[in-house]
Amino acid sequence: MDAKRNSADITYTELAPAHFADVLELGNRVQGEGYLNLDNLTEYYHRGIKDDINAGIAAFYQDKLVGFRLTFAQGQWDIDQWATPAEWQVPSGEVCYFKCNTVDPAMQGYGIGSTLLNKAIDAARRQGSCAGLAHIWLASPGNSAYRYFSKNGGRLIKKHPNKWQYAALYEGYDCPVCDALCECLAAEMLLTFAG
């Protein structure tokens, strides 16, 4: 990418099936091979739409996908053993799920991650959410995922060991930092929407 680029050159749009091939390439390159496939991406896309409002967002630089956020609408995701709703201090039925935020490493530092999050929050609010939950990958380079989500208002609820181990064992996920079986720690974090 050229040195003259700036954040004004980045455009954002609702995620659409036409973006899936590029989302799969970028997501698996950044998050680890097998993190996304056409089946789960299609499911995630549909979980993000409620009342004709789409909380999935894509970012482009000169017509090239450089980032995306997958967000599940409230009531369209499972509260499982990796979630601690008793600690959220908000009604669990009004919490969306921030599944994935991915930015091309060559485009980091242009505010793409925060803009994707803010646009997803706007959509989630219009869908009826008052907060969003995320499981933040604590093994991200320089722990950038935790720093980014904290900077945007996320608070730590609980740390969960081996969050992605099942995906590594049974769903073809190849963790980019673990040599064998994924043992990465996830930070359950809640971001309560202001206003």
C-alpha positions as CSV (number, residue, x, y, z in Angstrom):
1,M,0.0,0.0,0.0
2,D,1.3,3.5,-0.8
3,A,2.5,6.0,1.8
4,K,-0.2,8.5,0.8
5,R,-3.1,6.4,2.1
6,N,-5.2,7.7,5.0
7,S,-8.3,6.8,6.9
8,A,-10.4,8.9,4.5
9,D,-9.6,6.5,1.7
10,I,-11.3,3.6,3.6
11,T,-14.9,2.9,2.9
12,Y,-17.3,0.8,5.0
13,T,-20.4,-1.2,4.0
14,E,-22.7,-3.8,5.3
15,L,-21.3,-7.3,4.9
16,A,-22.8,-9.2,2.0
17,P,-22.4,-12.6,0.5
18,A,-20.5,-11.1,-2.4
19,H,-17.7,-10.4,0.1
20,F,-17.5,-14.0,1.4
21,A,-14.5,-15.1,-0.7
22,D,-12.4,-12.2,0.4
23,V,-13.6,-12.5,4.1
24,L,-12.6,-16.2,4.1
25,E,-9.1,-15.4,2.7
26,L,-8.4,-12.5,5.1
27,G,-10.0,-14.2,8.1
28,N,-8.1,-17.4,7.8
29,R,-4.8,-15.6,7.0
30,V,-5.1,-13.5,10.1
31,Q,-7.1,-15.7,12.6
32,G,-5.6,-19.1,11.6
33,E,-6.5,-21.6,8.8
34,G,-9.9,-23.2,9.4
35,Y,-11.2,-20.4,11.5
36,L,-13.8,-19.6,8.9
37,N,-15.4,-21.7,6.2
38,L,-18.3,-21.1,3.8
39,D,-20.7,-22.9,6.1
40,N,-19.9,-21.1,9.3
41,L,-19.5,-17.7,7.6
42,T,-22.9,-18.1,6.0
43,E,-24.4,-18.9,9.4
44,Y,-22.6,-16.0,11.1
45,Y,-23.8,-13.6,8.4
46,H,-27.4,-14.6,9.0
47,R,-27.0,-14.4,12.8
48,G,-26.0,-10.7,12.3
49,I,-29.3,-9.7,10.7
50,K,-32.3,-8.8,12.7
51,D,-35.3,-6.7,11.8
52,D,-33.6,-6.1,8.4
53,I,-30.7,-4.5,10.1
54,N,-27.3,-6.0,9.3
55,A,-24.6,-5.8,12.0
56,G,-21.9,-7.4,9.8
57,I,-19.5,-4.7,8.5
58,A,-16.8,-4.8,5.8
59,A,-14.0,-2.3,5.2
60,F,-12.4,-1.6,1.8
61,Y,-9.3,0.3,0.7
62,Q,-9.4,1.0,-3.1
63,D,-11.9,-1.8,-3.7
64,K,-9.8,-4.4,-1.7
65,L,-11.3,-5.9,1.5
66,V,-9.0,-4.8,4.4
67,G,-11.2,-5.6,7.4
68,F,-14.5,-7.0,8.6
69,R,-16.5,-7.5,11.7
70,L,-19.0,-10.3,12.4
71,T,-21.6,-9.5,15.0
72,F,-24.5,-11.6,16.1
73,A,-27.8,-9.9,17.0
74,Q,-29.1,-10.3,20.6
75,G,-31.1,-13.5,20.9
76,Q,-29.3,-15.0,17.9
77,W,-26.3,-16.5,19.7
78,D,-25.9,-19.1,22.4
79,I,-24.9,-18.2,25.9
80,D,-22.7,-21.2,26.8
81,Q,-20.0,-22.3,29.2
82,W,-17.7,-19.5,28.0
83,A,-20.1,-16.8,29.1
84,T,-20.9,-15.5,32.6
85,P,-24.2,-13.5,32.3
86,A,-24.5,-13.2,36.1
87,E,-21.5,-10.8,36.0
88,W,-22.7,-8.7,33.0
89,Q,-24.9,-6.2,35.0
90,V,-27.2,-5.9,31.9
91,P,-30.1,-8.1,30.7
92,S,-28.6,-11.1,28.8
93,G,-31.4,-10.9,26.2
94,E,-30.2,-7.4,25.2
95,V,-26.6,-8.4,24.6
96,C,-25.2,-8.9,21.0
97,Y,-22.1,-11.0,20.4
98,F,-19.0,-9.6,18.7
99,K,-17.8,-12.8,17.0
100,C,-14.8,-11.6,15.1
101,N,-13.0,-8.4,14.2
102,T,-10.3,-8.8,11.6
103,V,-8.0,-6.1,10.0
104,D,-5.4,-6.8,7.3
105,P,-2.0,-6.4,9.1
106,A,-0.8,-4.1,6.3
107,M,-3.7,-1.7,7.2
108,Q,-3.5,-1.6,11.0
109,G,-3.1,1.8,12.5
110,Y,-5.7,3.5,10.4
111,G,-8.6,3.2,12.9
112,I,-10.3,0.4,10.9
113,G,-10.9,-1.9,13.9
114,S,-12.4,0.9,16.0
115,T,-14.6,2.1,13.1
116,L,-15.8,-1.4,12.4
117,L,-16.7,-1.8,16.0
118,N,-18.5,1.6,16.1
119,K,-20.5,0.8,13.0
120,A,-21.5,-2.7,14.5
121,I,-22.5,-1.0,17.8
122,D,-24.7,1.4,15.9
123,A,-26.4,-1.5,14.1
124,A,-26.7,-3.6,17.3
125,R,-28.4,-0.6,19.1
126,R,-30.9,-0.3,16.3
127,Q,-31.5,-4.1,16.6
128,G,-32.3,-3.6,20.4
129,S,-29.0,-4.4,22.1
130,C,-27.7,-2.4,25.1
131,A,-24.3,-4.1,25.2
132,G,-22.0,-6.5,23.4
133,L,-20.0,-9.5,24.5
134,A,-16.7,-10.7,23.0
135,H,-14.1,-13.4,23.6
136,I,-10.8,-11.6,23.1
137,W,-7.9,-13.7,21.9
138,L,-5.2,-13.0,24.5
139,A,-2.5,-14.5,22.3
140,S,-2.8,-11.8,19.6
141,P,0.5,-10.2,18.7
142,G,1.4,-7.7,21.4
143,N,-2.0,-8.5,23.0
144,S,-3.4,-6.0,20.5
145,A,-6.9,-7.4,20.6
146,Y,-7.2,-6.9,24.3
147,R,-5.7,-3.4,24.2
148,Y,-8.1,-2.4,21.3
149,F,-11.2,-3.7,22.9
150,S,-10.3,-2.2,26.3
151,K,-9.6,1.2,24.6
152,N,-13.1,1.1,23.1
153,G,-14.7,0.5,26.5
154,G,-14.7,-3.2,27.0
155,R,-14.3,-4.5,30.5
156,L,-12.9,-7.9,31.5
157,I,-15.5,-10.3,32.9
158,K,-13.5,-13.6,33.1
159,K,-10.6,-15.4,31.5
160,H,-11.4,-18.8,29.9
161,P,-8.6,-21.3,29.1
162,N,-8.8,-23.5,26.0
163,K,-11.7,-21.5,24.5
164,W,-10.8,-22.6,20.9
165,Q,-9.6,-26.1,21.7
166,Y,-12.8,-27.8,20.5
167,A,-12.5,-26.0,17.1
168,A,-8.9,-27.2,16.8
169,L,-9.8,-30.7,17.7
170,Y,-13.0,-31.2,15.7
171,E,-13.6,-28.3,13.3
172,G,-10.2,-28.0,11.4
173,Y,-9.0,-24.8,13.1
174,D,-5.2,-24.4,13.0
175,C,-4.2,-21.9,15.7
176,P,-1.5,-19.6,14.4
177,V,0.4,-19.5,17.8
178,C,0.0,-22.9,19.3
179,D,2.4,-25.7,18.0
180,A,-0.1,-28.5,18.6
181,L,-3.4,-28.4,20.4
182,C,-4.7,-24.8,20.9
183,E,-4.5,-23.7,24.5
184,C,-5.1,-20.0,24.0
185,L,-6.8,-18.0,26.7
186,A,-9.9,-16.0,25.9
187,A,-10.9,-12.9,27.8
188,E,-14.7,-12.7,28.1
189,M,-15.3,-8.9,27.8
190,L,-18.4,-6.8,27.9
191,L,-18.9,-3.5,26.2
192,T,-21.9,-1.6,27.5
193,F,-23.2,0.9,25.0
194,A,-23.3,4.5,26.1
195,G,-26.4,6.7,25.8
